[in-house]
Amino acid sequence: MSAQTLRLSLNQQQLELLERCIARGDAADLQALARRALHEWKEGVPSARPPSAAGPDLSKLSDRRECLASLVIAPGTGKALEVLQGQVVRISQVEGGQCADFNCFNLHDYREFMHVGRTRTLHGFNPGPGDFLWSAPPRERAMMYILADTVRANDVMFPRCSANLYESVYGFRRHTNCHDIQSEAQREYGLTPDDVHDSFNLFMVTQIAGERGRIERQTSKAGDHVEFLALMDVLAVPNVCGADVMRTSNFSLKPLRVEVFSASERDLASVPPLAAYESNRTPAQFAQPRIKADRALRRDAAYVPQFVNVPIVQREHDVQLSEAECESLASFGLHQFYGADRAAQLRDVLFSWWERRYID
């Protein structure tokens, strides 16, 4: 295989990312960066992420808390609770083996709510202590921090169960279900069934089986609990999952205890620092800041599109590869995605290299 000049097609966003690599010293220019990516893709890409710093010493801080509220939520019910910034909410097993659905809203702007998808992307299918509950785009802020979890069996893969699930699959015209329980609990604060969103499923044992998720039997015991520290004022809505004809709660419905505490010094100091980003947008920054009061959708005759970084402009950049580098590129097997287009294969290597170096 002879040396070649590949014409690499990059849009302005892709080029910006590679230029940042060059600016931070990863390579002298695009040519050198491509050669480095090819070499390290074959040999193993070194991470550019610094090792995790040791956490703060919490041993001398007070762990004293004050209990502010305590209640038991009965099977078939849930409860909306105001949990202010700096307070801790604990959801505990009373008998053991009971799944809890958990949700939260910004207490001062209900359109900011916990987003399971963002939480799952950052923390995986089984978030636990040290992880955050994040709000939906475009806010994307940390709403709560998981302080403790004595079981570590939380699910962010399955949606809440609903009335239609029990009617269409099990033949029930009326059955306890998480959507309706959440709806009724949050109705106390003026929210509707449309405002329910996918929940954080506590004490729920799940696994991937083939191409689908699978719910397994419960392992939690009486006294097991999960604790969340509020990083903003929230409306927290825990409920007893209504599933009694599946393995979710071991084929039964049982009560759960909910407690709210003032956070201790140790609780507050345990939260790692969080960066603020320009992309954490609030309604004041929206192109359309007015919240619709009516339900019908009508076209805005004055609408002018304002999409980000549009138009997308492709420009070509020549990269020369030696015979050995061409052979390395061919060995990666990317022809199955791009055919004989070696420039597209090289583009894949460049951005895959970046992911491994700066994200993985």
C-alpha positions as CSV (number, residue, x, y, z in Angstrom):
1,M,0.0,0.0,0.0
2,S,1.6,3.3,-1.1
3,A,1.7,6.7,0.6
4,Q,-1.4,8.8,0.1
5,T,-2.7,12.3,0.5
6,L,-6.2,12.1,2.0
7,R,-8.7,15.0,1.7
8,L,-10.3,15.2,5.1
9,S,-13.7,16.8,5.1
10,L,-14.5,18.6,8.4
11,N,-17.2,21.1,9.4
12,Q,-16.5,24.1,11.5
13,Q,-17.4,22.4,14.8
14,Q,-15.2,19.4,14.1
15,L,-12.3,21.6,13.1
16,E,-12.7,23.7,16.3
17,L,-12.3,20.6,18.5
18,L,-9.2,19.5,16.6
19,E,-7.7,23.0,16.8
20,R,-8.2,23.0,20.5
21,C,-6.1,19.8,20.7
22,I,-3.4,21.5,18.7
23,A,-3.6,24.7,20.9
24,R,-3.1,22.6,24.1
25,G,0.0,21.0,22.6
26,D,-1.3,17.6,21.5
27,A,0.4,18.1,18.1
28,A,1.9,20.9,16.0
29,D,-0.8,20.8,13.3
30,L,-3.5,18.7,11.8
31,Q,-1.1,16.6,9.9
32,A,0.8,15.7,13.1
33,L,-2.4,15.2,15.0
34,A,-3.7,12.7,12.5
35,R,-0.4,10.8,12.7
36,R,-0.5,10.8,16.5
37,A,-4.1,9.5,16.5
38,L,-3.2,6.7,14.1
39,H,-0.2,5.6,16.1
40,E,-1.9,5.8,19.5
41,W,-5.1,4.2,18.2
42,K,-3.1,1.2,17.4
43,E,-0.8,1.3,20.5
44,G,-3.4,2.4,23.1
45,V,-4.6,6.0,23.7
46,P,-3.2,7.6,26.9
47,S,-5.7,9.5,28.9
48,A,-5.4,13.3,29.3
49,R,-7.7,13.4,32.3
50,P,-5.8,14.1,35.6
51,P,-6.1,11.4,38.3
52,S,-8.9,12.0,40.7
53,A,-7.8,14.2,43.6
54,A,-8.3,12.8,47.1
55,G,-11.5,13.9,48.7
56,P,-11.7,16.3,51.6
57,D,-11.0,14.9,55.1
58,L,-14.5,14.6,56.6
59,S,-13.5,12.8,59.8
60,K,-13.4,16.0,61.9
61,L,-16.7,17.4,60.7
62,S,-19.9,17.0,62.6
63,D,-22.4,14.4,61.4
64,R,-25.2,15.8,63.5
65,R,-28.6,16.2,61.8
66,E,-32.0,17.4,63.0
67,C,-35.1,15.4,61.9
68,L,-37.5,17.9,60.3
69,A,-40.2,15.5,59.2
70,S,-41.0,11.8,59.3
71,L,-43.9,9.9,57.7
72,V,-44.9,6.5,56.3
73,I,-46.4,6.3,52.8
74,A,-48.9,3.5,52.5
75,P,-49.1,1.1,49.5
76,G,-50.9,2.8,46.6
77,T,-49.8,6.3,47.7
78,G,-47.0,8.9,47.4
79,K,-46.3,12.2,49.0
80,A,-45.0,15.5,47.6
81,L,-42.5,17.1,50.0
82,E,-40.7,20.5,50.0
83,V,-37.0,19.7,50.5
84,L,-35.0,22.9,50.7
85,Q,-31.4,23.4,49.6
86,G,-29.1,21.8,52.3
87,Q,-31.7,19.3,53.5
88,V,-31.6,15.6,53.2
89,V,-34.5,13.3,52.3
90,R,-34.2,9.6,53.2
91,I,-36.4,6.9,51.7
92,S,-36.4,3.7,53.9
93,Q,-37.7,0.2,53.7
94,V,-40.2,-0.6,56.5
95,E,-40.6,-4.3,55.8
96,G,-38.1,-4.7,52.9
97,G,-38.5,-5.7,49.3
98,Q,-40.4,-2.6,48.1
99,C,-39.6,-0.5,45.0
100,A,-39.9,3.3,45.3
101,D,-40.3,5.7,42.5
102,F,-38.7,9.1,43.1
103,N,-39.0,12.3,41.3
104,C,-38.3,16.0,41.9
105,F,-38.9,19.5,40.5
106,N,-37.3,22.8,41.1
107,L,-39.6,24.2,43.8
108,H,-39.5,27.7,42.2
109,D,-39.8,26.6,38.5
110,Y,-41.6,23.3,37.9
111,R,-40.3,23.2,34.3
112,E,-36.9,22.3,35.7
113,F,-37.2,18.7,36.7
114,M,-35.1,15.6,37.2
115,H,-34.0,14.0,33.9
116,V,-33.4,10.3,34.0
117,G,-31.8,10.3,30.6
118,R,-29.1,12.8,31.6
119,T,-28.5,11.0,34.9
120,R,-28.2,7.7,33.1
121,T,-25.7,9.1,30.6
122,L,-23.4,10.4,33.3
123,H,-23.7,7.7,35.9
124,G,-24.8,4.5,34.2
125,F,-27.8,2.2,34.8
126,N,-27.3,2.0,38.6
127,P,-26.5,5.4,40.1
128,G,-25.4,5.4,43.7
129,P,-23.5,7.3,46.4
130,G,-21.4,10.1,44.8
131,D,-23.7,10.5,41.8
132,F,-26.1,13.4,41.1
133,L,-29.7,13.7,39.9
134,W,-29.6,16.1,36.9
135,S,-32.3,18.3,35.5
136,A,-33.4,18.2,31.9
137,P,-31.9,20.3,29.1
138,P,-31.5,23.2,28.6
139,R,-30.9,23.7,32.4
140,E,-28.9,20.5,33.0
141,R,-28.0,21.3,36.6
142,A,-27.3,19.0,39.5
143,M,-30.5,19.0,41.6
144,M,-29.7,16.4,44.2
145,Y,-26.7,14.4,45.4
146,I,-26.9,10.8,46.5
147,L,-25.3,10.6,49.9
148,A,-26.0,7.1,50.9
149,D,-27.5,3.8,49.6
150,T,-27.4,0.6,51.6
151,V,-28.5,-1.6,48.8
152,R,-27.2,-0.1,45.5
153,A,-30.0,-1.3,43.4
154,N,-31.4,1.7,41.7
155,D,-32.7,1.7,38.1
156,V,-32.8,4.5,35.5
157,M,-33.7,2.2,32.6
158,F,-37.3,1.3,33.0
159,P,-40.1,3.9,32.8
160,R,-42.8,4.3,35.4
161,C,-45.6,1.8,35.3
162,S,-48.9,3.2,34.1
163,A,-52.7,2.4,34.0
164,N,-52.4,1.4,30.4
165,L,-49.7,-1.1,31.2
166,Y,-52.0,-2.9,33.6
167,E,-55.0,-2.8,31.3
168,S,-53.2,-3.8,28.1
169,V,-50.9,-6.5,29.5
170,Y,-52.8,-7.7,32.6
171,G,-56.4,-6.9,31.9
172,F,-57.0,-4.6,34.9
173,R,-59.4,-1.7,34.3
174,R,-58.1,-0.1,37.5
175,H,-54.8,-0.9,39.2
176,T,-52.3,0.9,41.3
177,N,-49.6,2.4,39.1
178,C,-46.7,4.8,39.5
179,H,-47.9,7.4,37.0
180,D,-51.3,7.8,38.6
181,I,-49.8,7.7,42.1
182,Q,-47.3,10.4,41.2
183,S,-50.0,12.4,39.5
184,E,-52.2,12.4,42.6
185,A,-49.3,13.2,45.0
186,Q,-48.1,16.2,43.0
187,R,-51.6,17.4,42.5
188,E,-51.3,18.9,45.9
189,Y,-48.9,21.5,44.3
190,G,-51.1,22.1,41.3
191,L,-49.3,19.8,38.9
192,T,-51.2,17.7,36.3
193,P,-50.7,14.1,35.0
194,D,-48.9,15.6,32.0
195,D,-46.2,16.9,34.4
196,V,-45.2,13.4,35.5
197,H,-41.9,12.3,34.0
198,D,-39.7,9.2,34.2
199,S,-38.7,8.4,37.7
200,F,-35.6,7.3,39.6
201,N,-36.5,3.7,40.6
202,L,-35.1,3.0,44.0
203,F,-34.5,-0.6,45.3
204,M,-35.3,-1.9,41.9
205,V,-33.1,-4.8,40.6
206,T,-32.6,-4.8,36.9
207,Q,-30.3,-6.3,34.3
208,I,-29.7,-6.3,30.6
209,A,-30.9,-9.6,29.1
210,G,-30.2,-9.8,25.4
211,E,-31.6,-6.8,23.7
212,R,-34.0,-5.9,26.5
213,G,-34.0,-4.9,30.2
214,R,-35.3,-7.3,32.8
215,I,-36.6,-6.8,36.3
216,E,-35.4,-9.2,39.0
217,R,-36.6,-9.9,42.5
218,Q,-35.9,-7.4,45.4
219,T,-33.0,-7.8,47.8
220,S,-33.7,-4.9,50.2
221,K,-34.4,-5.5,53.9
222,A,-36.1,-3.5,56.6
223,G,-34.1,-0.4,57.4
224,D,-32.3,-0.2,54.0
225,H,-32.4,3.3,52.7
226,V,-31.3,5.8,50.1
227,E,-30.5,9.4,51.0
228,F,-30.5,12.5,48.7
229,L,-29.0,16.0,49.6
230,A,-30.9,18.8,47.9
231,L,-28.6,21.2,46.0
232,M,-31.5,23.5,45.3
233,D,-35.0,23.9,46.7
234,V,-37.0,21.0,45.3
235,L,-40.4,19.4,45.4
236,A,-39.5,15.7,46.0
237,V,-42.2,13.2,45.2
238,P,-41.5,9.6,46.4
239,N,-44.2,6.9,46.0
240,V,-44.7,3.2,46.7
241,C,-44.5,1.5,43.3
242,G,-47.9,0.0,42.4
243,A,-46.5,-3.2,40.8
244,D,-47.7,-6.3,42.7
245,V,-48.2,-8.7,39.8
246,M,-44.5,-8.6,38.8
247,R,-41.1,-9.2,40.4
248,T,-40.5,-5.4,41.0
249,S,-41.4,-5.6,44.7
250,N,-41.5,-9.4,45.0
251,F,-45.2,-9.7,44.2
252,S,-46.5,-7.5,47.1
253,L,-47.1,-3.9,48.1
254,K,-45.5,-2.6,51.3
255,P,-45.1,0.8,53.0
256,L,-42.1,3.0,52.9
257,R,-40.8,5.6,55.4
258,V,-39.7,9.1,54.3
259,E,-37.7,11.4,56.5
260,V,-36.3,14.9,56.0
261,F,-33.3,16.1,57.9
262,S,-31.2,19.2,58.1
263,A,-27.8,18.3,56.5
264,S,-24.8,17.9,58.7
265,E,-21.4,19.5,58.1
266,R,-20.2,16.2,56.8
267,D,-23.1,15.9,54.4
268,L,-22.5,19.3,52.9
269,A,-18.7,18.9,52.6
270,S,-19.0,15.5,50.9
271,V,-20.4,17.1,47.7
272,P,-17.7,17.4,45.0
273,P,-17.3,20.8,43.4
274,L,-19.5,21.4,40.3
275,A,-18.7,23.7,37.4
276,A,-21.2,26.2,36.0
277,Y,-21.5,26.3,32.2
278,E,-22.8,28.9,29.8
279,S,-25.1,26.1,28.4
280,N,-27.0,25.9,31.7
281,R,-29.8,28.1,30.3
282,T,-32.8,29.5,32.1
283,P,-36.0,30.9,30.6
284,A,-34.5,34.4,30.6
285,Q,-32.1,33.2,27.9
286,F,-34.7,31.4,25.8
287,A,-35.4,32.7,22.3
288,Q,-39.1,32.1,23.3
289,P,-39.3,33.0,27.0
290,R,-43.1,33.1,27.3
291,I,-44.7,29.9,28.7
292,K,-47.8,28.9,26.7
293,A,-51.0,29.1,28.7
294,D,-53.2,27.6,26.0
295,R,-53.0,24.0,24.7
296,A,-53.4,24.5,21.0
297,L,-50.3,24.9,18.7
298,R,-50.3,27.8,16.3
299,R,-47.6,28.9,13.9
300,D,-45.7,32.1,14.8
301,A,-45.8,34.2,11.6
302,A,-42.8,36.2,12.7
303,Y,-40.7,33.1,13.4
304,V,-37.1,33.2,12.0
305,P,-34.9,30.1,12.5
306,Q,-31.9,30.6,14.8
307,F,-30.3,27.2,14.8
308,V,-26.8,26.9,16.4
309,N,-23.8,27.0,14.1
310,V,-26.0,26.9,10.9
311,P,-25.2,26.6,8.1
312,I,-22.9,23.6,8.6
313,V,-20.0,24.2,6.3
314,Q,-17.7,21.3,5.2
315,R,-14.1,22.2,4.2
316,E,-11.4,19.9,3.0
317,H,-8.0,19.5,4.6
318,D,-5.2,17.5,3.0
319,V,-3.4,15.1,5.3
320,Q,-0.4,13.1,3.9
321,L,0.0,9.5,5.2
322,S,3.1,7.3,4.7
323,E,2.8,3.8,3.4
324,A,3.0,2.4,7.0
325,E,0.4,4.9,8.2
326,C,-1.9,3.8,5.4
327,E,-1.5,0.2,6.4
328,S,-2.3,1.1,10.0
329,L,-5.4,2.8,8.9
330,A,-6.5,-0.2,6.8
331,S,-5.9,-2.5,9.8
332,F,-8.5,-0.8,11.9
333,G,-11.4,-2.4,9.9
334,L,-13.3,0.8,9.4
335,H,-14.0,0.0,5.8
336,Q,-17.1,-1.8,7.0
337,F,-18.6,1.6,7.8
338,Y,-17.0,3.8,5.2
339,G,-16.1,1.5,2.3
340,A,-13.0,2.7,0.4
341,D,-13.3,6.3,1.7
342,R,-10.0,6.4,3.6
343,A,-10.5,10.1,4.5
344,A,-13.7,9.2,6.3
345,Q,-11.9,6.4,8.1
346,L,-9.2,8.8,9.2
347,R,-11.8,11.3,10.4
348,D,-13.3,8.5,12.5
349,V,-9.9,7.7,14.0
350,L,-9.3,11.3,14.9
351,F,-12.5,11.8,16.8
352,S,-12.5,8.3,18.4
353,W,-8.9,9.1,19.6
354,W,-10.2,12.3,21.1
355,E,-13.0,10.5,23.0
356,R,-10.6,7.9,24.4
357,R,-8.1,10.6,25.4
358,Y,-10.4,13.1,27.0
359,I,-13.6,11.3,27.9
360,D,-13.2,7.5,28.5
